[in-house]
């Protein structure tokens, strides 16, 4: 009859341990995880080899690109192996670190560098 009595302390310890661990587990919160949190906004100014300037506003899953010629385009985020990529049917902005490539309507990409604010 000993078998019933020696499991009690073991099971009790397991239940208490599980309760402690479940109280410690905390789900990480992403930038857009809660309804009250707006996505963070990042801005950058890219000066390109072809002389163009891109003012980019990164917010959530979009990048709004304002060009020095006066055009503005909103690009959805796309999957990228590393770095970032935003593209639609006619425009592409992809980069890593402070460098980016800007492509319009399938033309050869122009290389751009992020300019630090003065």
C-alpha positions as a Markdown table, in Angstrom:
| # | Residue | x | y | z |
|---|---|---|---|---|
| 1 | Unk | 0.0 | 0.0 | 0.0 |
| 2 | Unk | 3.0 | 2.3 | 0.0 |
| 3 | Unk | 2.7 | 3.1 | -3.7 |
| 4 | Unk | -0.2 | 5.5 | -3.1 |
| 5 | Unk | 1.5 | 7.6 | -0.5 |
| 6 | Unk | 4.9 | 8.2 | -2.1 |
| 7 | Unk | 3.4 | 9.8 | -5.3 |
| 8 | Unk | 1.6 | 12.6 | -3.4 |
| 9 | Unk | 4.7 | 14.7 | -2.7 |
| 10 | Unk | 6.1 | 14.2 | -6.2 |
| 11 | Unk | 2.8 | 15.2 | -7.9 |
| 12 | Unk | 2.4 | 18.1 | -5.6 |
| 13 | Unk | 5.9 | 19.4 | -6.5 |
| 14 | Unk | 5.2 | 19.0 | -10.2 |
| 15 | Unk | 2.0 | 21.0 | -9.9 |
| 16 | Unk | 3.6 | 23.8 | -7.9 |
| 17 | Unk | 6.6 | 23.9 | -10.4 |
| 18 | Unk | 4.3 | 24.1 | -13.4 |
| 19 | Unk | 2.4 | 27.0 | -11.8 |
| 20 | Unk | 5.6 | 28.9 | -11.0 |
| 21 | Unk | 6.9 | 28.4 | -14.6 |
| 22 | Unk | 3.6 | 29.4 | -16.2 |
| 23 | Unk | 3.6 | 32.6 | -14.2 |
| 24 | Unk | 7.2 | 33.5 | -15.4 |
| 25 | Unk | 6.4 | 32.9 | -19.1 |
| 26 | Unk | 5.7 | 36.2 | -20.9 |
| 27 | Unk | 4.9 | 36.5 | -24.5 |
| 28 | Unk | 7.1 | 39.1 | -26.3 |
| 29 | Unk | 5.2 | 42.1 | -27.6 |
| 30 | Unk | 6.0 | 43.3 | -31.1 |
| 31 | Unk | 5.7 | 46.9 | -32.2 |
| 32 | Unk | 2.2 | 46.3 | -33.7 |
| 33 | Unk | 1.1 | 43.6 | -31.2 |
| 34 | Unk | -1.5 | 45.5 | -29.4 |
| 35 | Unk | -4.4 | 47.5 | -30.7 |
| 36 | Unk | -3.3 | 50.6 | -28.8 |
| 37 | Unk | 0.2 | 50.6 | -30.2 |
| 38 | Unk | 0.8 | 52.3 | -33.5 |
| 39 | Unk | 3.6 | 51.0 | -35.7 |
| 40 | Unk | 6.9 | 52.8 | -35.2 |
| 41 | Unk | 7.9 | 55.3 | -37.9 |
| 42 | Unk | 11.4 | 55.6 | -39.2 |
| 43 | Unk | 12.5 | 58.1 | -41.8 |
| 44 | Unk | 15.5 | 58.2 | -44.0 |
| 45 | Unk | 16.9 | 60.4 | -46.8 |
| 46 | Unk | 18.8 | 58.6 | -49.5 |
| 47 | Unk | 21.0 | 60.4 | -52.0 |
| 48 | Unk | 21.5 | 58.3 | -55.2 |
| 49 | Unk | 24.3 | 58.0 | -57.7 |
| 50 | Unk | 22.0 | 59.4 | -60.5 |
| 51 | Unk | 21.5 | 62.6 | -58.5 |
| 52 | Unk | 18.0 | 61.8 | -57.2 |
| 53 | Unk | 17.0 | 62.1 | -53.6 |
| 54 | Unk | 14.5 | 59.8 | -51.9 |
| 55 | Unk | 12.8 | 60.7 | -48.6 |
| 56 | Unk | 11.4 | 57.5 | -47.2 |
| 57 | Unk | 9.0 | 56.9 | -44.4 |
| 58 | Unk | 9.0 | 53.4 | -43.1 |
| 59 | Unk | 5.8 | 52.6 | -41.1 |
| 60 | Unk | 4.5 | 49.1 | -40.3 |
| 61 | Unk | 4.6 | 47.1 | -43.5 |
| 62 | Unk | 4.9 | 50.0 | -45.9 |
| 63 | Unk | 7.5 | 52.5 | -47.2 |
| 64 | Unk | 6.3 | 55.8 | -48.6 |
| 65 | Unk | 8.9 | 57.1 | -51.0 |
| 66 | Unk | 8.9 | 60.7 | -52.0 |
| 67 | Unk | 11.3 | 61.4 | -54.9 |
| 68 | Unk | 13.1 | 64.7 | -55.7 |
| 69 | Unk | 11.1 | 64.8 | -59.0 |
| 70 | Unk | 7.9 | 65.3 | -56.9 |
| 71 | Unk | 6.4 | 61.8 | -57.2 |
| 72 | Unk | 5.3 | 59.7 | -54.2 |
| 73 | Unk | 4.7 | 56.0 | -54.1 |
| 74 | Unk | 3.6 | 53.7 | -51.2 |
| 75 | Unk | 5.3 | 50.3 | -51.4 |
| 76 | Unk | 4.3 | 47.2 | -49.5 |
| 77 | Unk | 7.0 | 45.3 | -47.7 |
| 78 | Unk | 8.2 | 42.1 | -49.4 |
| 79 | Unk | 10.2 | 39.1 | -48.2 |
| 80 | Unk | 13.9 | 39.6 | -48.2 |
| 81 | Unk | 16.7 | 37.2 | -47.4 |
| 82 | Unk | 18.5 | 39.9 | -45.5 |
| 83 | Unk | 18.1 | 43.7 | -45.2 |
| 84 | Unk | 14.8 | 45.1 | -46.4 |
| 85 | Unk | 12.7 | 45.1 | -49.6 |
| 86 | Unk | 9.6 | 47.1 | -50.5 |
| 87 | Unk | 8.1 | 46.8 | -54.0 |
| 88 | Unk | 5.1 | 47.0 | -56.2 |
| 89 | Unk | 4.7 | 46.3 | -60.0 |
| 90 | Unk | 6.8 | 49.3 | -61.0 |
| 91 | Unk | 9.0 | 50.3 | -58.1 |
| 92 | Unk | 11.5 | 48.6 | -55.8 |
| 93 | Unk | 13.5 | 49.8 | -52.8 |
| 94 | Unk | 15.8 | 47.2 | -51.4 |
| 95 | Unk | 18.8 | 47.6 | -49.1 |
| 96 | Unk | 20.9 | 46.6 | -46.2 |
| 97 | Unk | 22.5 | 48.9 | -43.6 |
| 98 | Unk | 22.7 | 52.4 | -45.0 |
| 99 | Unk | 22.9 | 51.4 | -48.7 |
| 100 | Unk | 19.8 | 50.9 | -50.9 |
| 101 | Unk | 19.0 | 50.3 | -54.6 |
| 102 | Unk | 16.1 | 52.1 | -56.2 |
| 103 | Unk | 14.4 | 50.8 | -59.3 |
| 104 | Unk | 11.6 | 52.3 | -61.4 |
| 105 | Unk | 9.8 | 50.5 | -64.1 |
| 106 | Unk | 12.4 | 47.8 | -64.6 |
| 107 | Unk | 15.2 | 50.2 | -65.3 |
| 108 | Unk | 18.7 | 49.6 | -64.0 |
| 109 | Unk | 18.8 | 50.1 | -60.2 |
| 110 | Unk | 20.5 | 53.2 | -58.9 |
| 111 | Unk | 22.6 | 52.9 | -55.8 |
| 112 | Unk | 21.7 | 55.2 | -52.9 |
| 113 | Unk | 23.2 | 56.0 | -49.5 |
| 114 | Unk | 21.3 | 57.0 | -46.4 |
| 115 | Unk | 22.3 | 60.4 | -45.2 |
| 116 | Unk | 22.7 | 61.0 | -41.5 |
| 117 | Unk | 20.9 | 64.2 | -40.3 |
| 118 | Unk | 23.2 | 67.2 | -39.7 |
